Amino acid sequence: MTTAHNSTQLQAVDIAIVGGAMAGATLALGLAKLSTTLSRPLRIALIEAHVADNQHPGFDARSIAIAHGSIFELSRLGIWSKLKHLGTPIENIHVSDRGHFGMTELNAKPLGLDALGQVVELAKVGSVLFDELAKSSVQVYCPAKVTDLQAQLDGHLLSLDDGSQLHCQLLVAADGAHSVVRQHLGQTTEHVDFQQTAIVANVVCSAPHHNWAYERFTQTGPLALLPMQNMAASTQLKEPSAQLTSSAKGLSRYSLVWALPPTQADDLKNADKSEFLAALQHAFGHRAGRFVDVGQRVSYPLTLSYMPRPIYHRCVFVGNAAQTLHPIAGQGFNLGLRDVVGLLDVIAQAFTQQGEVDVGSSALVHQYLAARQHDRDSTLRNIEFLVRGFSNQYWPLVAGRNIGLRLLSWLPPLKRPVAQTAMGWR
């Protein structure tokens, strides 16, 4: 990794990635690995505004579920072997509709798998990814922000706040929902406001989680619990802001995402610990045991935000810069990773078919768009369908979704396609 600061010399690279959180860092590492197999090495730059620690907005105290299909792709990129020790396997998922008869389970063993996915803590992942970048051929500008961006015929000219200037053939925006690149280029997004706010926190439970995850649909919206390493096993836990008490150490931890009406979410976010735990217990029930502690609570509005065409002149948008999803199915990073893999595959194919490749050419950018369109569109439609279908108390919808959940339990063969979709298989 090369960290450049205050350089007055213009740096020419093939690909500049703006944003070094999960999607951007993964893409940079994937490109570095791909570069070793091509007819010529790629010159890759990664620009990231924040140091990768637990204060980084993309590598904070939250946890994410990495689907089985995503683990396969991360393994193919040589990244999962570096992250595997951080994972907590999801062996079973319990899905239920609070106050109604609908419930079902998705299980790894009948599918011949050890796990349906893995849960990782973003703060720890960030440290590992940037350690790997330090060993790679990627030029990393961190901390550095893009202050000016000029689209040119043969690429983009980027000016950074540390005085550096870069010229790239292809610009990749991986800088999140409020993408600076998108703003500089004057690109817009479509928005669907679900009138919900998510409370995100780590909670501690009295009973062992046995690698179960839960998705419970309530009148206010979905409530999800993802199993995490317990406090004793997580010896390198980077969660100073969580404020979990010493009495919680050794007990089961879950990552909580709880969708609520905005006013109720604001009240519960600021409620005292006992009041919050009581409300959570009432909403979820006792299937996972008794909730005994909760860490720092953060909240954010739940919307579906997406670019109809996540490309521009010599520029592609990946991950949350291209689309930000409701967390109902835990598909945010998994869809973003498929963006990353799709771009890597298009670049690899171009080098296979051609001697010399302009990685920012219109043909390559449009090949990326075509490669991602079906998966992306279908995922966005399915997420909106799930949110509206399971956050609605209109009785025909309630009856329909509960019958659907029961059919999954009564007819196990129906579970396989549902499980495969949840695991990110395409």
C-alpha positions in Angstrom: 0.0 0.0 0.0 1.3 3.5 -0.9 -0.1 6.4 1.1 0.6 9.7 -0.8 0.1 13.1 0.8 0.8 16.7 -0.4 2.1 15.4 -3.8 2.1 18.1 -6.5 2.8 15.6 -9.2 -0.2 14.3 -11.2 -0.6 10.6 -10.6 -1.9 8.6 -13.5 -3.9 5.4 -12.6 -6.1 3.1 -14.5 -8.8 2.9 -11.8 -9.6 5.2 -8.9 -12.0 4.0 -6.3 -13.6 6.7 -4.1 -14.7 5.1 -0.8 -12.9 2.5 1.1 -15.5 0.8 3.3 -16.8 -2.7 2.6 -17.5 -2.4 -1.1 -14.6 -0.1 -2.0 -11.9 -2.0 0.0 -13.1 -5.4 -1.3 -13.0 -4.1 -4.9 -9.5 -2.7 -4.5 -8.3 -6.0 -3.1 -10.1 -7.9 -5.9 -8.5 -5.7 -8.6 -5.1 -6.1 -7.1 -5.5 -9.9 -7.2 -6.9 -9.8 -10.7 -4.1 -7.5 -11.9 -1.6 -10.3 -11.3 -3.3 -12.5 -14.0 -3.7 -9.8 -16.7 -1.5 -9.0 -19.7 -0.4 -5.9 -17.8 -0.7 -4.8 -14.2 -3.5 -2.4 -13.3 -2.6 0.9 -11.5 -5.2 1.2 -8.7 -5.9 4.0 -6.3 -8.2 4.0 -3.3 -9.3 7.3 -1.8 -10.8 7.1 1.7 -11.8 10.0 3.9 -11.6 8.2 7.2 -9.1 6.0 9.0 -10.4 2.4 9.3 -11.2 2.2 13.0 -14.4 1.9 15.0 -15.3 5.6 14.4 -15.3 5.0 10.7 -18.9 5.4 9.4 -18.5 2.2 7.3 -16.7 0.2 9.9 -18.5 1.0 13.1 -20.0 -1.1 15.9 -22.7 -2.6 13.6 -22.7 -6.1 12.3 -23.8 -7.5 9.0 -24.8 -10.9 7.7 -22.7 -12.1 4.8 -24.7 -14.6 2.8 -23.3 -18.0 1.8 -23.1 -16.9 -1.9 -21.1 -13.8 -0.8 -18.7 -16.0 1.2 -18.1 -18.1 -1.9 -17.2 -14.9 -3.9 -15.0 -13.5 -1.0 -13.2 -16.9 -0.9 -12.7 -16.7 -4.7 -11.1 -13.3 -4.2 -8.8 -14.6 -1.5 -10.5 -12.3 1.2 -12.7 -14.6 3.2 -9.7 -16.6 4.6 -8.6 -13.4 6.3 -12.0 -12.7 7.7 -13.2 -16.2 8.6 -12.1 -16.0 12.2 -14.3 -13.0 12.8 -17.5 -14.8 11.6 -20.4 -16.2 13.6 -22.2 -18.8 11.6 -26.0 -18.6 11.0 -27.1 -22.2 11.0 -30.8 -21.6 11.3 -33.2 -18.7 10.7 -36.6 -18.4 12.4 -39.2 -16.3 10.6 -42.4 -15.3 12.3 -45.3 -12.8 12.1 -46.1 -11.4 15.6 -49.6 -12.0 16.8 -50.4 -14.4 13.9 -50.0 -18.1 13.1 -47.4 -17.7 10.4 -43.9 -18.9 11.1 -41.2 -21.0 9.4 -37.6 -22.0 9.7 -34.7 -22.1 7.2 -32.0 -24.6 8.1 -28.5 -25.2 6.8 -28.2 -28.9 7.3 -31.0 -30.0 4.9 -29.2 -28.0 2.2 -26.0 -29.8 3.0 -24.3 -26.7 4.4 -22.6 -25.8 7.6 -24.1 -22.4 7.6 -26.5 -20.1 5.7 -24.2 -17.2 6.2 -21.8 -15.5 8.7 -22.2 -12.5 10.9 -19.2 -10.2 11.2 -18.6 -7.0 13.1 -17.7 -4.1 10.8 -15.1 -2.5 13.0 -13.0 -5.7 13.0 -13.5 -6.3 9.3 -12.2 -2.8 8.5 -8.9 -3.3 10.3 -8.3 -6.6 8.5 -9.2 -5.2 5.1 -6.8 -2.2 5.5 -4.1 -4.5 6.8 -4.5 -6.5 3.5 -4.4 -3.3 1.5 -1.1 -2.4 3.1 0.4 -5.6 1.6 -1.1 -5.0 -1.8 -0.1 -2.9 -4.9 -3.0 -0.5 -4.3 -2.1 3.2 -3.7 -4.2 4.3 -0.8 -4.9 7.9 0.0 -6.2 8.0 3.5 -7.4 10.1 5.1 -8.2 12.1 2.0 -11.3 13.6 0.5 -12.2 14.5 -3.1 -12.5 18.3 -3.3 -12.8 18.6 -7.1 -13.7 16.2 -9.9 -13.5 17.0 -13.6 -14.8 14.7 -16.2 -12.5 14.6 -19.3 -12.6 12.9 -22.6 -10.1 10.2 -21.6 -10.9 9.9 -17.9 -11.5 11.9 -14.7 -9.2 14.4 -12.9 -9.5 14.2 -9.1 -8.2 16.8 -6.7 -7.8 15.7 -3.1 -7.7 17.8 0.1 -4.1 16.7 0.8 -2.9 18.4 -2.3 -2.8 15.2 -4.5 -4.1 15.0 -8.0 -5.0 11.8 -9.9 -6.1 11.1 -13.4 -7.9 7.8 -13.9 -9.4 6.0 -16.9 -12.2 4.6 -14.8 -13.7 6.1 -11.7 -15.6 3.9 -9.3 -17.9 5.5 -6.8 -18.1 3.3 -3.6 -18.6 6.2 -1.3 -22.0 5.4 0.2 -25.5 6.6 0.2 -24.4 10.3 0.2 -21.9 9.8 -2.6 -19.6 12.8 -3.1 -18.8 11.5 -6.6 -22.5 11.4 -7.5 -22.9 15.0 -6.2 -19.9 16.2 -8.2 -21.3 14.6 -11.4 -24.8 15.9 -10.8 -26.4 12.5 -10.8 -29.7 11.9 -9.0 -31.4 9.0 -7.2 -34.9 7.7 -6.8 -36.3 7.4 -3.3 -39.0 5.3 -1.6 -39.7 6.5 1.9 -41.0 3.6 4.1 -41.9 5.9 7.0 -39.8 3.8 9.3 -36.7 4.3 11.4 -34.3 1.5 12.4 -32.8 1.2 15.8 -29.5 -0.6 15.6 -27.8 -1.9 18.7 -26.0 -4.9 20.2 -28.0 -6.8 22.8 -27.2 -9.5 25.3 -29.4 -12.4 26.0 -29.5 -14.8 28.9 -29.8 -17.9 26.8 -27.2 -19.3 24.3 -28.1 -18.3 20.7 -26.9 -21.7 19.2 -26.3 -19.8 15.9 -29.9 -19.0 15.3 -31.0 -15.8 13.6 -34.5 -14.3 13.9 -36.7 -12.2 11.6 -39.9 -11.2 13.4 -42.5 -9.1 11.6 -44.3 -6.8 14.0 -47.0 -4.2 13.5 -44.4 -1.5 13.4 -42.1 -3.3 11.0 -39.5 -6.1 11.0 -37.3 -6.9 14.0 -34.1 -8.9 13.2 -31.6 -10.5 15.6 -28.3 -11.8 14.2 -26.1 -14.1 16.4 -22.7 -12.7 17.3 -19.6 -13.9 19.2 -20.2 -13.7 22.9 -18.3 -11.3 25.1 -15.8 -14.0 26.3 -15.0 -15.2 22.8 -14.7 -11.7 21.4 -11.4 -11.0 23.0 -10.5 -8.3 20.5 -13.9 -6.6 20.6 -13.6 -3.1 19.3 -16.8 -1.7 20.8 -15.9 1.0 23.3 -19.1 2.9 22.7 -21.4 -0.1 23.3 -21.1 0.3 27.1 -22.1 -3.3 27.8 -21.7 -4.1 31.5 -19.2 -6.6 32.8 -22.0 -8.8 34.0 -22.9 -9.4 30.3 -19.6 -10.9 29.5 -19.8 -14.6 28.4 -23.5 -14.3 27.5 -24.9 -14.5 24.0 -24.9 -11.3 21.9 -27.1 -10.4 19.1 -27.0 -7.6 16.6 -30.4 -6.0 16.6 -32.1 -4.1 13.8 -35.6 -2.9 14.8 -37.9 -1.0 12.4 -40.3 1.4 14.1 -42.4 4.5 13.3 -40.0 7.5 13.6 -41.5 9.0 16.8 -41.5 5.6 18.6 -37.9 5.0 17.5 -36.8 8.3 18.8 -38.5 7.6 22.2 -36.9 4.1 22.5 -33.5 5.3 21.4 -33.4 7.8 24.3 -35.3 5.6 26.8 -33.4 4.2 29.8 -32.0 0.7 29.4 -34.6 -1.1 31.4 -37.4 0.5 29.5 -35.8 -0.3 26.2 -35.2 -3.9 27.1 -38.8 -4.3 28.3 -40.1 -2.9 25.1 -37.9 -5.2 23.1 -38.9 -8.2 25.1 -42.6 -7.4 24.5 -42.1 -6.9 20.8 -40.0 -10.0 20.2 -41.1 -12.5 22.9 -39.0 -15.0 24.8 -38.0 -17.4 22.0 -34.4 -16.2 22.3 -34.4 -15.9 26.1 -34.4 -12.8 28.3 -32.7 -9.7 27.1 -30.4 -8.5 29.9 -28.3 -5.7 28.3 -28.0 -3.3 25.4 -25.2 -1.3 24.0 -25.2 2.1 22.3 -28.3 2.7 20.3 -28.2 4.4 16.9 -31.0 5.1 14.5 -31.4 6.0 10.8 -34.4 6.5 8.5 -35.3 3.5 6.3 -35.6 4.3 2.6 -35.0 2.6 -0.7 -32.6 4.8 -2.6 -31.3 3.9 -6.0 -29.8 5.2 -9.2 -31.9 4.1 -12.2 -28.6 3.8 -14.2 -25.6 3.4 -11.9 -23.1 4.5 -14.6 -21.8 7.8 -16.0 -19.1 8.8 -18.4 -16.1 6.6 -17.5 -17.7 6.0 -14.1 -19.6 3.2 -12.3 -21.4 3.2 -9.0 -21.3 0.2 -6.7 -22.7 -0.7 -3.3 -24.6 1.9 -1.3 -23.5 4.6 -3.8 -25.6 2.8 -6.4 -28.5 1.7 -4.1 -29.3 1.7 -0.4 -31.7 -1.0 0.7 -34.1 -1.5 3.6 -32.4 -4.0 5.9 -35.5 -6.4 5.9 -33.6 -9.2 4.1 -30.0 -8.3 5.0 -29.1 -7.9 1.3 -27.3 -4.5 1.4 -23.7 -5.7 1.4 -24.5 -8.9 -0.5 -26.0 -6.9 -3.4 -23.0 -4.5 -3.3 -20.6 -7.4 -3.4 -22.3 -8.7 -6.5 -21.7 -5.2 -8.0 -18.0 -5.6 -7.2 -17.8 -9.1 -8.6 -19.7 -8.0 -11.7 -17.2 -5.2 -12.4 -14.2 -7.6 -11.8 -15.7 -10.1 -14.3 -16.3 -7.5 -17.0 -12.7 -6.2 -16.7 -11.3 -9.7 -16.7 -13.4 -10.6 -19.8 -12.2 -7.4 -21.6 -8.5 -8.3 -21.1 -9.2 -11.9 -22.3 -10.8 -10.6 -25.5 -8.5 -7.7 -26.2 -4.8 -7.0 -26.2 -4.9 -3.5 -24.7 -7.9 -2.4 -22.7 -9.2 1.0 -21.8 -10.9 0.1 -18.6 -13.0 3.3 -18.7 -14.3 2.9 -22.2 -18.0 3.3 -22.9 -18.2 -0.3 -24.1 -16.9 -1.6 -20.8 -19.0 0.6 -18.6 -22.2 -0.4 -20.5 -21.2 -4.1 -20.3 -21.1 -3.6 -16.5 -24.6 -2.0 -16.6 -26.0 -4.9 -18.7 -24.4 -7.5 -16.4 -25.9 -6.1 -13.3 -29.3 -4.9 -14.5 -31.4 -8.1 -13.9 -30.1 -9.0 -10.5 -30.2 -5.4 -9.3 -33.7 -4.7 -10.6 -35.2 -8.0 -9.2 -33.6 -7.4 -5.8 -34.9 -3.9 -5.5 -38.4 -5.1 -6.5 -38.3 -8.0 -4.0 -37.1 -5.7 -1.1 -40.0 -3.2 -1.7 -42.5 -6.1 -1.9 -41.3 -7.6 1.4 -41.4 -4.3 3.2 -44.8 -3.4 2.0 -46.2 -6.9 2.4 -44.9 -7.5 5.9 -45.4 -4.0 7.4 -49.1 -3.9 6.4 -52.0 -4.9 8.6 -54.6 -5.1 5.8 -56.2 -8.4 6.6 -56.0 -10.1 3.1 -52.2 -9.3 3.1 -51.9 -10.6 6.7 -53.7 -13.8 5.8 -51.7 -14.3 2.6 -48.3 -13.9 4.2 -49.1 -16.1 7.1 -50.4 -18.9 4.8 -47.2 -18.4 2.8 -45.0 -18.9 5.9 -47.0 -21.9 7.0 -46.8 -23.5 3.5 -43.0 -23.2 3.8 -43.2 -25.2 7.0 -45.6 -27.8 5.7 -43.9 -28.3 2.3 -40.1 -28.3 2.9 -39.2 -28.5 -0.9 -40.6 -24.9 -1.1 -37.9 -23.8 1.3 -34.9 -24.5 -1.0 -35.5 -21.6 -3.5 -36.3 -19.2 -0.6 -33.1 -20.2 1.2 -31.1 -20.0 -2.0 -32.3 -16.4 -2.5 -31.5 -15.5 1.1 -28.0 -17.0 0.7 -27.3 -14.8 -2.4 -27.3 -17.6 -4.9 -27.8 -16.3 -8.4 
